[in-house]
Amino acid sequence: MPQKGLYGSALSANLVRSSLTEFIGTFFLVAVGTGVVIETALGRPIAGEPAGSLGIALAFGLVLVVLANVFGHVSGAHFNPAVTLSLAVTRQFPWRTVSFYILAQLVGAICASLMWWAILGNAARTTAKLGATYPTGISSGAALIVEIVVTFLLVITIMSVATDERADPATTGLSIGLALFVGVLVAGPITGGSLNPARTLGPMIVAGDFTGWWIYILGPIVGGVLAAWLYQYQFKRAVPPPDEA
């Protein structure tokens, strides 16, 4: 029987198709979320007055709900290198496929940033930095801790609702989208609320500004791996099967 991934996706399925799904999903995740960031930075009206942290968090959270429901059964809807690596570390995802997913995610994020540069002009790149994330008013060490904590919340939610058979599958997409919403909402004003190396590196590469880049690689990966390990080897096994109870 083939190994199952998130949302019931088949890990032995066509790799090209799964990678293409990760590309498309990450493209839209970054395009929608950073689009609101860029338009906010340029003073464009969003739902009336220029949007702030709430509008940005809603954009990221809601688009993830949509994408998880649309593509979850195809590729597992990772759209995030930290998620892919966390699942691989806990043997929920094959290592041989990791590089394909991460490359697809990064290219998707870069294409989303290129699209906004083409649509909104050079101000989107120079003034708004294409929605890239940077520490604001806190040290690099503090920003790293924030990214670890909020990514921990996102990945432990994914592990709970998408890998544990005891969870209600009907709540999966919404729960994960809400976790991203909360993470971006609380971290946005001080770190930009990345929780996703591709989401930050895509805009950074196109904008040509790599300030604090390591925070947004190390933080999400550390937070994600810690959460995945804790859930897989502690919480997931906390309740024994009925025949062992």
Secondary structure, DSSP 8 states (H G I E B T S, - for coil): ---B-GGG-BTTS-HHHHHHHHHHHHHHHHHHHHHHHHHHHTT--SSSS---HHHHHHHHHHHHHHHHHHHHHHH----SHHHHHHHHHTTSS-HHHHHHHHHHHHHHHHHHHHHHHHHH-HHHHHTSGGG-----SS-HHHHHHHHHHHHHHHHHHHHHHHH-TTS-GGGHHHHHHHHHHHHHHHHHHHH-----HHHHHHHHHHHT--TTTTHHHHHHHHHHHHHHHHIIIIITTSS--GGG-
